[in-house]
Amino acid sequence: MAGNKHPWRDVMSFNAWQQVLIIITKTAPPSAQDHLGKIGQLLQSYHALEKQSRGLFTARIQALEVLKKEADQYLQENYRNGGYKRTDSHKGVMPEVKKQSLAARGRSNNNNNANTPTLPTATETSIDRWVYSLAQRAQKKADYLRTLSALPTMGGAPLGSFEKFLEYLQRKNAQSSDSPLLSLVPGVKPEKWDPFHRPIEVNIKGTKEEITLEAAHPNAIGLAFIEWYNSRETKHFFEWLEGHPICTFTKYLDQNSTGPSPFEFGCVQYGSNAMVRVVSLGEGLLYARPFGDNFSAPAVLTTREGKKTKPGEAYVWLNTGELLIHPHHVGTFHHSSFDKGSKVRCAGTMDVQNGKITRLDNNSGHYRPSTRHFLTFLEILNARNVLDPRAHVSTHDLFDTDPIYKLQRPFDPAGFLTAAKSLKSYPVGSMMKPFYG
């Protein structure tokens, strides 16, 4: 049904529509039967169009618009006094679904909505909620295809085929970078290229000659991307995805499914400022204020308590010098969310109590800062006395060439700086908005 926020989902199949008609015994008054029959015909015609072809996106958009118009006309004729009103009863009888975090659901499905409609029952006397949802889904899918069609490369040239993505990975592998600024690692670039920023996050394994992909967080879209890569597809990833259950599966109707769909997931926020705080430094303490609030006085910072797997809050030190923090949520808010995947100086997680840092690391799978990037950030904090002397400081330099793997275990700040003395921090240079004043 269309009550969710997944615009890539297609309208129900003709078989699913027939299933709804059979189960609901009192579907509509005789005057409306013509519209219902026409809806079925339009569904058949629409699904006869090749899905995995960008050249037919325009034809599909047109067919979806005609389908929506027919569904709207049915509802208008049945509800002449103001039109169909979507109420709580629109959802039907709801199964009990335990709400979980995205991280907990990320292994197989992500962002299942407890309010998704259940299977139609024989006790239903009206098909109207299904017609309404069909109209809404047709509009969302048409808008989705329109968005993809408007992009010159549908969201990133390397996604044009397996060969193009492989060439991109080989080119990145051949580049050597020693820069104070960090770009997103290649395995998460598809998340940025996607205009809907779905959580595609893969680890790159192997050599230049033989590159393989592994899911960093094996949700449905990440596994689908690996499937596309492994099949050595010649189609663009988003074209290929049009034939995948992520786009075609109708929850509770296809395969008589009764549980959470394995093909659902949320989108990663890009450029959203909600709950983001800007961190500043003064008199040996860290302060924070809501992003965009230039009138309120900054308050002494205490971070929100996180889970054991992701303690504290995520931070990024931007190229401009600003320091931003936000709770880290796998599948919805990543380090790439702060500044739409732009380059940063460092990223990781931190705990702060009453303005003093009690734990700090560079744990970011999206940017993977080296120990040297982390050291640059740490030296600034240490020089300004905002680190608790007993703070736990550690680096996650698992993907770099720095030979100081012993620094992965927690140190206090002084111990870490001593152990890292063979490294040289990056020159900071001039910044537009340094957080330390």
DRENGUKOL-910985 format. One record per residue (C-alpha): residue in three letters; x, y negated, z. Coordinates in steps of 0.05 Angstrom, whole numbers, plus 32768, in hexadecimal, padded with zeros to 4 digits. Layout:
BEGIN
ALAXYZ ...
REM end
This chain:
BEGIN
MET800080008000 ALA80157FB87FF6 GLY80167FA2803F ASN80617FAB8042 LYS80987F7C8029 HIS80B97FAA7FF7 PRO80AE7F887FB3 TRP80D37FBE7F8C ARG809D7FF27F9C ASP807380037F60 VAL8027800A7F5E MET800A804E7F6E SER800A80847F39 PHE7FCB80977F13 ASN7FCA80D97F38 ALA7FCC80B47F7B TRP7F9280887F64 GLN7F6A80C67F52 GLN7F7980E27F96 VAL7F5D80A57FB8 LEU7F1E80A87F8D ILE7F1280F17F9E ILE7F1C80E97FE9 ILE7EF180AB7FF0 THR7EAB80C57FE0 LYS7E8680837FDF THR7EB7805A7FB7 ALA7E8D80207F9C PRO7E48800D7F83 PRO7E3880227F3B SER7E457FDD7F21 ALA7E8D7FE27F36 GLN7E9C80277F18 ASP7EB080087ED6 HIS7EE67FDF7EF8 LEU7F01801C7F1D GLY7F0380447EDD LYS7F27800B7EBA ILE7F5980087EF3 GLY7F6980517EE9 GLN7F7380477E9F LEU7FA1800B7EAB LEU7FCA80347EDD GLN7FD3806B7EA9 SER7FE880387E74 TYR801880157EA3 HIS803B80557EBA ALA8042806C7E72 LEU807580347E68 GLU80BE80477E70 LYS80D4802F7EB5 GLN811F80327EAE SER81257FFF7E76 ARG81307FB57E7F GLY81157FAB7E39 LEU80D07FC07E51 PHE80CF7F967E90 THR80A57F617E6D ALA80727F947E55 ARG806E7FB07E9B ILE80647F6B7EB9 GLN802B7F5E7E89 ALA800B7FA17E98 LEU800F7F947EE3 GLU7FEF7F517EDB VAL7FB57F707EB4 LEU7FAE7FA57EEB LYS7FAC7F707F21 LYS7F787F487EFB GLU7F4A7F857EF6 ALA7F527F957F40 ASP7F457F4D7F53 GLN7F067F4C7F28 TYR7EEB7F8A7F4A LEU7EF57F6A7F8F GLN7ED77F287F79 GLU7E987F4A7F60 ASN7E917F727FA0 TYR7E9F7F367FCD ARG7E7C7EFC7FAD ASN7E787ED57FEE GLY7EC17EC27FF5 GLY7EE77EFF7FDB TYR7F067F3B7FFD LYS7F217F2D8043 ARG7F5C7F56805B THR7F4F7F6A80A3 ASP7F6C7F9C80D5 SER7F3D7FD080B8 HIS7F627FC88076 LYS7F987FF48092 GLY7F6A802F809F VAL7F77806180D6 MET7FBF805A80EC PRO7FEC80938100 GLU80168089813E VAL805A80728126 LYS809280648157 LYS80B280228147 GLN80FD80288142 SER81377FFA8134 LEU81547FF880EF ALA819480178109 ALA816E80528125 ARG8149805D80E4 GLY8183804F80B6 ARG8199809780AC SER815D80AA8081 ASN812C8070807E ASN813180298093 ASN80FA7FF880A6 ASN80BE802680A5 ASN80827FFC80B7 ALA8054801680ED ASN801B7FF180CA THR802080158088 PRO7FDD80328073 THR7FD1807C807D LEU7FB280AD804D PRO7F69809F803A THR7F3780CA8060 ALA7EF580E8804D THR7ED380BA807F GLU7EE5807C8057 THR7EAB805E8032 SER7ECF8028800B ILE7F0980277FDB ASP7F107FDC7FE1 ARG7F4F7FDC800C TRP7F7280077FD9 VAL7F5D7FDA7F9F TYR7F747F9D7FC6 SER7FB77FBD7FD5 LEU7FBF7FD27F8D ALA7FB57F8A7F77 GLN7FE87F717FA9 ARG801A7FA67F96 ALA80127F977F4C GLN80217F4D7F59 LYS805E7F5C7F84 LYS807A7F8D7F52 ALA80707F5D7F18 ASP80947F267F3F TYR80CD7F577F4F LEU80D67F697F06 ARG80D27F207EF3 THR810B7F107F25 LEU81377F467F08 SER81287F317EC0 ALA813C7EE97ECF LEU81837EFD7EE4 PRO81B77EFF7EAC THR81D57F407EC8 MET819C7F547EF6 GLY81C77F437F33 GLY820F7F547F24 ALA82337F6B7EE4 PRO82577FA57F08 LEU82137FC47F15 GLY82077FCA7EC9 SER821E80127EC7 PHE824980457EEB GLU828380337EBE LYS827D7FE97ECD PHE827B7FF57F18 LEU82B680247F14 GLU82DE7FF07EED TYR82CD7FBD7F22 LEU82E67FEB7F5A GLN83257FFB7F34 ARG83337FB27F28 LYS83297FA37F72 ASN83577FDC7F86 ALA838D7FC17F59 GLN838B7F7C7F79 SER83B67F6B7FB5 SER839C7F357FE2 ASP83C07F11801A SER83927ED78027 PRO83787EB58066 LEU83317EBB8048 LEU830A7EFB8045 SER82DA7F11800E LEU82A47F468015 VAL82C27F8B800A PRO82AE7FAB7FC7 GLY82817FE07FE8 VAL82507FAB8001 LYS82517F7D7FC5 PRO82127F9E7FA7 GLU81EC7F857FE5 LYS82007F3E7FD1 TRP81F47F477F86 ASP81AE7F627F92 PRO817E7F277F90 PHE81567F4A7FC8 HIS81947F5B7FF1 ARG81827FA28000 PRO81B47FC48030 ILE81E17FE67FFE GLU82217FF48024 VAL8252802A800E ASN829A803D801F ILE82CB80437FE6 LYS82F680817FE8 GLY832E809E7FBD THR836180827F8C LYS835D80587F4E GLU835480967F24 GLU831F80B87F50 ILE82F280897F77 THR82B980A57FA0 LEU828380837FCA GLU82698094800F ALA822E80758032 ALA82428047806B HIS81FB80478085 PRO81D6807F8060 ASN8194805D8055 ALA816A806A8017 ILE818680327FEC GLY81CE80427FFD LEU81C4808C7FEC ALA81A180787FAB PHE81DC804D7F97 ILE820B80877FA2 GLU81DD80B47F79 TRP81DF80817F40 TYR822B807E7F44 ASN823580C97F47 SER820780D57F0C ARG823480A87EE2 GLU81F880807ECB THR81FB80547E8D LYS81BF802C7EA4 HIS81C17FEF7ED2 PHE81B680047F1A PHE81757FDD7F20 GLU815B7FFB7EDF TRP816C80417EF8 LEU814C80327F3B GLU810980267F19 GLY810280727F11 HIS811880827F58 PRO80E780917F90 ILE80FE80517FB2 CYS80D4802E7F7D THR80A280637F6A PHE808E80857FAC THR804A80737FC9 LYS804980818013 TYR801280B0802C LEU7FFA80BE7FE5 ASP803480DF7FC1 GLN804181277FD7 ASN800C811E800E SER804080FE803A THR802A80F08081 GLY806A80D780A3 PRO8098809C8099 SER80B180958052 PRO80FA80A78047 PHE80FE80718012 GLU80F28033803C PHE812580018055 GLY81297FB78065 CYS814F7F7F8043 VAL818D7F5D805E GLN81827F14806F TYR81AC7EE58045 GLY81B27E9D8059 SER817D7EA28090 ASN818C7E7480CB ALA815B7E9380FB MET817E7EA4813D VAL81C27E8D8121 ARG81E97E628152 VAL82237E338144 VAL825C7E3B8175 SER82877E01818C LEU82BF7DFB81BF GLY82CA7DCA81F7 GLU82F17DC88238 GLY83037E128236 LEU82BC7E2A8229 LEU82937E3F81ED TYR82527E1C81E0 ALA821A7E2B81AE ARG81DD7E0B818F PRO81AA7E25815C PHE81C17E1E8115 GLY81A57DDF80F5 ASP81957DBF8138 ASN81BF7D808138 PHE819A7D5E8170 SER819B7D8E81AB ALA81D87D8F81D8 PRO82007DD181D2 ALA81F87E00820D VAL822E7E2A822D LEU822E7E6B8206 THR82197EAF8221 THR820E7EE381EB ARG81D37F1181E9 GLU81DF7F588202 GLY81E67F8981C9 LYS81E27FD581C3 LYS821C800281D5 THR8229800F818B LYS82297FC5817A PRO82367F9D81BA GLY82327F5281BD GLU82247F288180 ALA82417F24813A TYR826B7EE88129 VAL828A7ECA80EA TRP82BF7E9580E6 LEU82AD7E7280A5 ASN82DD7E558072 THR82C57E108088 GLY82DC7E1E80CF GLU82977E2780EE LEU828C7E61811E LEU82477E81811B ILE82287EB98144 HIS81E97EE4813E PRO81D37F298159 HIS81EA7F5F8128 HIS81B27F8A810C VAL81C47FC280DC GLY81997FBD809F THR81807F7680A9 PHE81B77F4880C3 HIS81FF7F5580B0 HIS823E7F2A80B1 SER822D7F1A8068 SER81EB7EFA807F PHE820A7EBC809F ASP82227E9B805F LYS82057EC68027 GLY82437EF08021 SER82737EB68018 LYS82BD7EBA802C VAL82CD7EB78076 ARG830C7EB280A1 CYS82F97EE880D2 ALA82BD7F1180E9 GLY82AC7F428120 THR82867F468161 MET828D7F2281A4 ASP82717F1F81EA VAL82717EDC820D GLN825C7ECF8256 ASN82557E88826F GLY82807E6D8238 LYS82B97E9F823E ILE82C67ED7820D THR82C57F1A8230 ARG82CC7F4781F3 LEU82E47F3981AC ASP82F27F62816E ASN82F57F5E8122 ASN82C37F958115 SER82A27F8280D3 GLY82967FB7809E HIS82827F81806C TYR82C37F588070 ARG82F47F878094 PRO83237F5280AF SER836B7F6880B9 THR838E7F6280FB ARG83B07F2580DF HIS836D7F0280D2 PHE83577F158118 LEU83987EFD8136 THR838F7EB98115 PHE834B7EB28136 LEU83627ECD8179 GLU839D7E9D817E ILE836E7E618175 LEU83407E7B81AC ASN837A7E8C81DB ALA839A7E4781D2 ARG83597E2681E8 ASN83507E528225 VAL830B7E6F8213 LEU83207EB8821C ASP83137ED9825E PRO83587EF38275 ARG83387F38827E ALA83137F38823B HIS83157F768210 VAL83377F6681CE SER833F7F998197 THR83477F9D814C HIS83257FCC811B ASP835B7FCA80E7 LEU8349800D80C9 PHE83487FF68081 ASP83867FCB807D THR83D17FD68078 ASP83E47FB580B9 PRO840E7FE980DF ILE83F37FD78124 TYR83BE800D812C LYS83CD800F8177 LEU83A77FCD817C GLN83667FF18171 ARG8361800181BA PRO83497FC881E8 PHE837D7F988204 ASP83767F5B822E PRO83867F1C8206 ALA83CD7F16821E GLY83DC7F5F8212 PHE83BF7F5C81CC LEU83E87F1F81B9 THR84277F4181D3 ALA84197F8181AD ALA840B7F59816D LYS84497F2D8172 SER84677F4B8133 LEU842D7F2F810A LYS84287EE880F2 SER83E57EC580F2 TYR83CC7EA280B4 PRO83D47E5780AD VAL83917E3780BD GLY83997DF78094 SER83647DC28091 MET831B7DD5809B MET82DC7DAB8093 LYS82BB7DC180D4 PRO82EB7DE48103 PHE82C47E00813E TYR82FC7DEE816E GLY82F87DA48160 
REM end
